[in-house]
Amino acid sequence: MDKGTSKGKVTSSLDRTSFFPRSVPAGNYTKYDINLKMSSVGEFEVDANINIKNTSEDAWNELVFYFIPNIFTKATSEKLNYSLDVPARLQFKKVVVEKIPMKYTLNKDKLTVPLKSSIGPGDEVKVEFSYEFTLPEGGLRFTKSNENYHLAQFYPMVATYRNHNWNKEEYRFRGETYHNGFSNFKVSYDIPKGYTFASTSENDVYPGKSMGSFEVNNVKEVFIAILKDPKVIQKQEENVNIRVFGFEDKEDLYKEISEVASDALSYFQKNIGPYPFSQLDIVIDGLGMEYPGIVTANSIYNNKPLEPKLLKKTVIHEIAHQWFYGIISNDPYHDAWLDEGFADFATELYIHSTNNEEVPYSSMYAAIQNLDPLPVNLPLDEYEEGKQSSYIYGKSSVMLWSLFEGRGGLKEAEKFLRIYYQYYQFKEVDSKEFIRFTEHYFRLNDDSVFAEWLLVK
């Protein structure tokens, strides 16, 4: 394979006088104040006050939000041919902009609120939502699982704004199709007694309280799990309390998961950068998914128990997302490889480093040779149905490895990630910026090293 015209000089750090990171702007800065109340029969009421500052160069005549709960209502799920065991119910009670009730449109997961007067650059607008919902059974992330409630993307999420438009793409059931900037959150909750509250908050306690509040800043979203009678394993890893929540008689497995999670967290902090919270929750229930401060992973796959080794690897991958998605952001619709590929890459780094072995790059590269020669950074809708993971996860992580074949191997890869983290923590990266950084890091003469796997935009 072509590794470019120059392998370049392996550097221990970038020249900070000649290289400056460029963050992709979100176009807005948002503060959420959310009040959540749950009834004894699993009905939810939400009052959300959202303060949005226009940080773009354009005046806005409307606001655009993701509102994913609507995907799982009966009408929308049937339109999209998505089968639910029990659909969600949803009812808006009010939408108010600067104390003026407003009409709105809700099409699939796109919630559009028109403005009476435009919001110019630097101006702020306050929007109030009040609505009720139930969770679907058989939903995707936003779902009820047995007696547990997974509140993913349950509030109106402000879309990013760029290139003179709201950056809102069509919802897809594979991959993450929502993208928002780093925001500040204040959340208060009131849930029935007998449930455990686990969330993005680092101050959740076990046994849980039925009423409480938390604040968290500079995160892309908040996730809440309301859990019925979980089995809990807690382990302290330096300054981080790791909590594993499970629902089967598998305490030994949950203890093993806590040990692996502790070891992986220690490795990632040492070799990438600090984890930003004092708590990490792992919920062994529901689809494998990452959220700030909390991840989920399923012990069942295709109605069969998942092998413990694969379950542990899933947990490691989701923990790696705390850095690649949670701290270093990217648009998961247009540049999904920048979190999924990097999370896989970091997971393999951890596994091979722990086993004191070099990465078997040649066999990994051979495994992707039968793929069509597509780049890994296409938008989600440009991949054939069911094949996007082969590129976004598989090919991208293998090609990341290719950068270090002959350029220092595993140890140099760890150093690369540390410097990448130092430059881009709490910033958004796209493929163009990744290429710019990598060219500078390796002192490459051109971008031919990327020709086999990246569409240079």
C-alpha positions as CSV (number, residue, x, y, z in Angstrom):
1,M,0.0,0.0,0.0
2,D,1.1,3.6,-0.6
3,K,2.2,5.2,2.7
4,G,2.8,8.6,1.1
5,T,5.8,10.3,-0.2
6,S,7.3,10.9,3.2
7,K,7.1,9.0,6.5
8,G,8.2,12.2,8.0
9,K,9.9,12.9,11.3
10,V,8.4,11.4,14.4
11,T,8.0,14.3,16.8
12,S,7.4,14.3,20.6
13,S,5.3,17.4,20.4
14,L,4.0,20.0,17.9
15,D,5.6,23.4,17.5
16,R,3.0,25.5,19.2
17,T,4.3,28.6,17.6
18,S,3.6,27.3,14.1
19,F,0.5,25.1,14.6
20,F,-2.9,26.3,16.0
21,P,-5.9,24.0,16.2
22,R,-9.0,25.1,14.4
23,S,-12.3,24.1,15.9
24,V,-15.5,23.7,13.9
25,P,-17.9,26.3,15.3
26,A,-21.3,25.1,16.7
27,G,-23.0,28.3,15.6
28,N,-24.7,28.7,19.0
29,Y,-24.1,28.4,22.7
30,T,-26.9,26.8,24.7
31,K,-28.0,26.5,28.3
32,Y,-30.6,24.0,29.3
33,D,-32.7,24.1,32.5
34,I,-34.8,20.9,32.6
35,N,-37.4,19.8,35.1
36,L,-38.3,16.1,34.9
37,K,-41.1,14.3,36.7
38,M,-42.0,10.6,36.5
39,S,-45.3,9.0,37.7
40,S,-45.6,5.6,39.3
41,V,-46.8,4.2,35.9
42,G,-44.0,5.5,33.8
43,E,-45.5,8.7,32.5
44,F,-43.2,11.7,32.3
45,E,-43.6,15.4,32.4
46,V,-40.9,17.8,31.2
47,D,-40.5,21.6,31.5
48,A,-37.5,22.7,29.6
49,N,-36.2,26.3,29.5
50,I,-33.5,26.7,26.8
51,N,-31.4,29.8,26.5
52,I,-29.7,30.0,23.1
53,K,-27.1,32.5,22.0
54,N,-26.5,33.0,18.3
55,T,-22.7,32.7,17.8
56,S,-23.0,32.5,14.0
57,E,-22.7,35.3,11.5
58,D,-26.3,35.1,10.3
59,A,-29.6,36.3,11.7
60,W,-32.1,33.5,12.4
61,N,-35.8,33.5,11.6
62,E,-36.4,30.1,13.1
63,L,-34.9,27.7,15.6
64,V,-34.3,24.0,14.8
65,F,-34.2,21.2,17.3
66,Y,-33.8,17.5,17.3
67,F,-36.8,15.9,19.1
68,I,-36.1,12.2,18.9
69,P,-39.0,11.0,21.1
70,N,-41.3,11.6,18.2
71,I,-39.6,9.0,16.1
72,F,-41.0,6.3,18.4
73,T,-44.6,7.4,18.4
74,K,-47.1,5.1,16.6
75,A,-47.6,7.5,13.7
76,T,-44.0,8.2,13.0
77,S,-42.6,4.7,13.6
78,E,-45.2,3.2,11.2
79,K,-44.3,5.8,8.6
80,L,-40.6,4.8,8.9
81,N,-41.4,1.0,9.0
82,Y,-39.9,0.6,12.4
83,S,-41.5,-2.0,14.6
84,L,-42.1,-1.3,18.2
85,D,-43.4,-3.6,21.0
86,V,-45.2,-0.6,22.5
87,P,-45.0,2.9,20.9
88,A,-44.3,6.1,22.8
89,R,-47.0,8.6,23.5
90,L,-46.2,12.3,23.2
91,Q,-48.1,15.5,23.8
92,F,-46.9,19.1,23.8
93,K,-48.6,21.5,26.2
94,K,-46.8,24.7,25.2
95,V,-44.0,26.2,23.2
96,V,-43.1,29.7,24.2
97,V,-40.5,32.1,22.8
98,E,-39.7,35.1,24.9
99,K,-43.0,34.7,26.8
100,I,-45.0,34.5,23.5
101,P,-46.8,31.2,22.7
102,M,-45.7,30.0,19.3
103,K,-46.8,27.5,16.8
104,Y,-44.3,24.9,15.7
105,T,-43.9,22.0,13.3
106,L,-42.7,18.5,14.2
107,N,-41.8,16.3,11.3
108,K,-40.1,13.0,12.3
109,D,-37.4,14.3,14.7
110,K,-37.2,17.8,13.3
111,L,-38.8,20.4,15.6
112,T,-39.0,23.8,14.0
113,V,-40.0,26.9,15.9
114,P,-40.5,30.2,13.9
115,L,-39.5,33.5,15.4
116,K,-41.6,36.6,15.6
117,S,-38.4,38.7,15.1
118,S,-35.0,37.6,13.9
119,I,-32.2,36.8,16.3
120,G,-29.0,38.5,15.2
121,P,-25.4,37.5,15.8
122,G,-24.6,37.8,19.5
123,D,-28.2,37.9,20.5
124,E,-30.0,35.4,22.8
125,V,-33.4,33.9,22.8
126,K,-35.2,31.9,25.5
127,V,-37.5,29.1,24.5
128,E,-39.8,27.2,26.9
129,F,-41.2,23.7,26.3
130,S,-43.7,21.8,28.3
131,Y,-44.7,18.3,27.2
132,E,-45.6,14.8,28.4
133,F,-44.4,11.4,27.1
134,T,-44.1,7.8,27.7
135,L,-41.2,5.7,26.6
136,P,-41.5,3.1,23.9
137,E,-40.8,-0.6,24.4
138,G,-38.4,-1.8,21.7
139,G,-37.2,1.7,21.0
140,L,-33.6,2.7,20.1
141,R,-31.7,4.2,23.0
142,F,-34.8,6.2,24.0
143,T,-36.7,3.1,25.4
144,K,-38.1,1.2,28.3
145,S,-36.2,-2.0,28.9
146,N,-37.9,-4.4,31.3
147,E,-38.6,-2.1,34.3
148,N,-35.8,0.3,33.4
149,Y,-36.2,3.7,31.7
150,H,-33.5,4.9,29.3
151,L,-34.0,8.6,28.7
152,A,-31.7,9.3,25.8
153,Q,-32.2,12.5,23.8
154,F,-35.5,13.1,25.6
155,Y,-35.4,16.9,25.5
156,P,-35.4,19.3,22.5
157,M,-31.8,19.4,21.4
158,V,-30.5,22.5,19.6
159,A,-29.0,21.7,16.3
160,T,-25.7,23.2,15.2
161,Y,-25.7,26.0,12.7
162,R,-23.1,26.2,9.9
163,N,-22.7,27.2,6.3
164,H,-25.7,29.5,6.7
165,N,-28.1,26.7,7.6
166,W,-29.3,24.6,10.5
167,N,-27.2,21.4,10.4
168,K,-30.1,19.0,10.7
169,E,-30.1,15.7,8.7
170,E,-32.7,13.0,8.4
171,Y,-33.0,10.5,11.2
172,R,-31.5,7.1,10.6
173,F,-31.8,4.0,12.8
174,R,-28.1,3.1,12.3
175,G,-25.5,5.5,13.6
176,E,-26.0,8.8,15.5
177,T,-27.8,11.3,13.4
178,Y,-28.0,14.1,16.0
179,H,-25.3,16.6,16.5
180,N,-25.1,19.5,19.0
181,G,-22.4,21.7,20.5
182,F,-21.0,21.7,24.0
183,S,-23.6,23.1,26.4
184,N,-24.4,23.7,30.0
185,F,-27.2,21.8,31.8
186,K,-29.2,22.1,35.0
187,V,-31.6,19.2,35.6
188,S,-34.0,18.6,38.5
189,Y,-36.0,15.4,38.8
190,D,-38.8,13.8,40.8
191,I,-39.1,10.0,40.4
192,P,-41.0,7.3,42.3
193,K,-39.4,5.7,45.3
194,G,-37.7,2.3,44.7
195,Y,-35.8,3.4,41.6
196,T,-32.1,4.3,41.2
197,F,-31.2,7.4,39.3
198,A,-28.0,7.2,37.2
199,S,-27.0,10.0,34.8
200,T,-24.4,12.2,33.3
201,S,-24.2,13.8,36.8
202,E,-21.1,12.8,38.8
203,N,-23.0,13.3,42.1
204,D,-25.6,10.5,41.8
205,V,-25.6,8.2,44.8
206,Y,-26.6,4.6,45.5
207,P,-29.1,3.9,47.0
208,G,-30.7,6.6,44.9
209,K,-32.8,9.6,46.0
210,S,-36.3,10.1,44.5
211,M,-35.8,13.9,44.2
212,G,-32.7,15.8,43.3
213,S,-30.9,18.1,40.9
214,F,-27.6,18.4,39.2
215,E,-25.6,20.7,37.0
216,V,-23.0,19.8,34.4
217,N,-21.2,22.1,32.1
218,N,-19.4,21.7,28.7
219,V,-21.1,18.4,27.7
220,K,-22.8,17.5,24.4
221,E,-25.9,16.0,26.0
222,V,-27.2,14.5,29.2
223,F,-28.5,10.9,29.6
224,I,-30.7,9.6,32.4
225,A,-31.3,5.9,33.4
226,I,-34.0,5.2,35.9
227,L,-33.3,1.7,37.1
228,K,-35.4,-0.8,39.0
229,D,-33.6,-2.9,41.6
230,P,-30.2,-3.1,40.0
231,K,-27.3,-5.1,41.3
232,V,-24.4,-2.6,41.8
233,I,-20.7,-3.1,41.9
234,Q,-18.6,0.0,42.8
235,K,-14.9,0.4,42.3
236,Q,-12.6,3.4,42.9
237,E,-10.0,4.1,40.2
238,E,-7.8,6.9,41.5
239,N,-10.2,9.8,41.7
240,V,-13.1,8.2,39.7
241,N,-15.9,6.1,41.2
242,I,-16.9,3.4,38.7
243,R,-20.3,1.9,39.1
244,V,-21.6,-1.1,37.2
245,F,-25.4,-1.7,37.2
246,G,-26.6,-5.1,36.2
247,F,-30.0,-7.0,36.4
248,E,-29.0,-10.7,36.2
249,D,-27.5,-13.0,38.8
250,K,-24.1,-12.4,37.4
251,E,-22.3,-10.5,40.2
252,D,-19.0,-12.2,39.3
253,L,-19.3,-10.9,35.7
254,Y,-20.2,-7.4,36.8
255,K,-17.1,-7.4,39.1
256,E,-14.9,-8.5,36.2
257,I,-16.5,-5.6,34.1
258,S,-15.6,-3.2,36.9
259,E,-12.0,-4.4,36.9
260,V,-11.7,-4.1,33.1
261,A,-13.3,-0.7,33.2
262,S,-11.0,0.5,35.9
263,D,-7.9,-0.8,34.0
264,A,-9.1,0.8,30.7
265,L,-9.9,4.1,32.4
266,S,-6.5,4.2,33.9
267,Y,-4.9,3.5,30.6
268,F,-6.9,6.1,28.7
269,Q,-6.2,8.8,31.3
270,K,-2.5,8.0,31.3
271,N,-2.1,7.7,27.5
272,I,-4.7,10.2,26.2
273,G,-5.7,12.7,28.9
274,P,-7.8,13.3,32.0
275,Y,-11.3,11.9,32.3
276,P,-13.4,15.0,33.2
277,F,-15.8,13.5,35.8
278,S,-15.4,11.9,39.3
279,Q,-17.8,9.2,38.4
280,L,-18.3,6.7,35.5
281,D,-21.5,4.7,35.3
282,I,-21.9,1.5,33.3
283,V,-25.4,0.1,32.7
284,I,-25.5,-3.5,31.5
285,D,-28.9,-3.1,29.8
286,G,-29.8,-1.7,26.4
287,L,-27.9,-1.0,23.3
288,G,-24.2,-0.3,23.5
289,M,-24.0,3.4,23.6
290,E,-21.9,6.3,24.9
291,Y,-23.0,9.4,26.8
292,P,-21.0,11.9,28.9
293,G,-20.2,10.2,32.2
294,I,-22.3,7.1,31.6
295,V,-22.4,4.2,29.0
296,T,-24.7,1.3,28.3
297,A,-23.9,-2.2,27.0
298,N,-26.1,-5.2,26.4
299,S,-25.4,-8.7,27.7
300,I,-27.9,-10.1,25.1
301,Y,-27.4,-10.1,21.4
302,N,-29.9,-11.6,18.9
303,N,-31.7,-13.1,21.9
304,K,-28.6,-14.9,23.0
305,P,-26.2,-14.1,25.9
306,L,-23.2,-12.2,24.6
307,E,-19.9,-13.8,25.3
308,P,-18.3,-12.1,28.3
309,K,-15.2,-11.3,26.3
310,L,-17.2,-9.4,23.7
311,L,-19.3,-7.6,26.4
312,K,-16.1,-6.4,28.1
313,K,-14.7,-5.2,24.8
314,T,-18.0,-3.3,24.1
315,V,-17.6,-1.6,27.5
316,I,-14.0,-0.6,26.7
317,H,-15.1,0.8,23.4
318,E,-17.9,2.9,25.0
319,I,-15.5,4.1,27.7
320,A,-13.1,5.2,24.9
321,H,-15.9,7.4,23.6
322,Q,-15.6,9.5,26.7
323,W,-12.6,11.0,24.9
324,F,-13.6,10.6,21.3
325,Y,-17.1,12.2,21.2
326,G,-17.4,13.3,24.8
327,I,-14.2,15.5,25.0
328,I,-13.1,15.7,21.3
329,S,-16.3,16.3,19.4
330,N,-17.2,15.6,15.8
331,D,-20.3,15.5,13.6
332,P,-21.5,11.9,13.8
333,Y,-23.5,12.2,10.6
334,H,-20.9,13.6,8.3
335,D,-17.7,12.4,10.1
336,A,-18.7,9.4,12.2
337,W,-15.3,7.8,11.8
338,L,-13.7,10.5,14.0
339,D,-15.4,9.0,17.1
340,E,-16.2,5.4,16.1
341,G,-12.9,4.8,14.4
342,F,-10.9,6.5,17.1
343,A,-12.8,4.6,19.9
344,D,-12.0,1.3,18.1
345,F,-8.4,2.4,17.6
346,A,-8.0,3.4,21.3
347,T,-9.6,0.1,22.4
348,E,-7.1,-1.9,20.3
349,L,-4.3,0.2,21.7
350,Y,-5.4,-0.7,25.2
351,I,-5.8,-4.4,24.5
352,H,-2.4,-4.8,22.7
353,S,-0.6,-2.6,25.2
354,T,-2.0,-4.6,28.1
355,N,-0.9,-7.8,26.4
356,N,2.6,-6.3,25.8
357,E,2.3,-7.0,22.0
358,E,2.6,-5.0,18.9
359,V,-0.4,-4.5,16.7
360,P,-0.8,-7.2,14.0
361,Y,-1.3,-4.6,11.3
362,S,-0.7,-6.8,8.3
363,S,-3.5,-9.2,9.2
364,M,-5.8,-6.3,10.1
365,Y,-5.1,-4.6,6.7
366,A,-5.7,-7.9,4.9
367,A,-9.2,-8.1,6.5
368,I,-10.4,-4.9,4.8
369,Q,-9.1,-5.7,1.3
370,N,-12.4,-7.1,0.1
371,L,-14.3,-3.9,0.9
372,D,-15.3,-1.6,-2.0
373,P,-12.7,1.2,-2.2
374,L,-14.8,3.8,-0.4
375,P,-13.5,6.5,2.0
376,V,-14.4,6.2,5.6
377,N,-15.6,9.8,6.0
378,L,-18.7,9.8,3.8
379,P,-22.0,11.0,5.3
380,L,-24.1,8.1,6.7
381,D,-26.6,8.2,3.9
382,E,-23.9,7.5,1.3
383,Y,-23.1,4.0,2.5
384,E,-25.0,1.0,1.4
385,E,-27.5,-0.2,4.0
386,G,-25.8,-2.4,6.6
387,K,-22.3,-1.7,5.4
388,Q,-21.4,1.6,7.0
389,S,-19.9,0.0,10.1
390,S,-17.3,-1.8,8.0
391,Y,-15.9,1.6,7.0
392,I,-16.7,3.8,9.9
393,Y,-15.4,1.4,12.6
394,G,-13.3,-1.2,10.8
395,K,-11.5,0.4,7.9
396,S,-11.0,3.7,9.7
397,S,-9.3,2.1,12.8
398,V,-7.1,-0.1,10.5
399,M,-6.0,2.9,8.5
400,L,-5.3,4.9,11.6
401,W,-2.9,2.0,12.5
402,S,-1.3,2.4,9.1
403,L,0.0,5.8,10.1
404,F,2.2,4.2,12.7
405,E,3.4,1.2,10.7
406,G,7.1,2.1,10.4
407,R,6.6,5.4,12.3
408,G,7.1,4.2,15.9
409,G,4.3,1.7,16.3
410,L,2.1,1.5,19.4
411,K,4.1,3.9,21.6
412,E,4.1,6.5,18.9
413,A,0.3,6.0,18.5
414,E,-0.2,6.6,22.2
415,K,1.9,9.8,22.0
416,F,-0.1,10.9,18.9
417,L,-3.4,10.6,20.9
418,R,-2.0,12.5,23.9
419,I,-1.0,15.5,21.7
420,Y,-4.3,15.3,19.7
421,Y,-6.1,15.4,23.0
422,Q,-4.1,18.4,24.2
423,Y,-5.0,20.4,21.1
424,Y,-8.6,19.4,20.6
425,Q,-10.2,18.8,24.0
426,F,-13.6,20.4,24.1
427,K,-13.4,21.4,20.4
428,E,-15.0,19.9,17.3
429,V,-12.8,18.3,14.7
430,D,-13.7,17.4,11.1
431,S,-11.8,15.3,8.6
432,K,-10.1,18.3,7.1
433,E,-8.7,19.4,10.5
434,F,-7.6,15.8,11.3
435,I,-5.6,15.8,8.0
436,R,-4.1,19.2,8.8
437,F,-3.0,18.1,12.3
438,T,-1.6,14.7,11.1
439,E,0.4,16.3,8.3
440,H,1.9,18.7,10.7
441,Y,2.6,16.0,13.3
442,F,4.5,13.8,10.9
443,R,5.9,16.6,8.8
444,L,4.3,15.0,5.7
445,N,5.0,16.5,2.3
446,D,1.5,16.0,0.9
447,D,-1.8,14.2,1.7
448,S,-1.2,11.1,-0.4
449,V,-1.0,9.0,2.9
450,F,-4.8,9.6,3.2
451,A,-5.8,8.9,-0.5
452,E,-6.7,5.3,0.2
453,W,-9.2,6.0,2.9
454,L,-10.2,9.7,3.3
455,L,-12.1,11.9,1.0
456,V,-10.0,15.1,1.3
457,K,-12.7,17.7,1.5
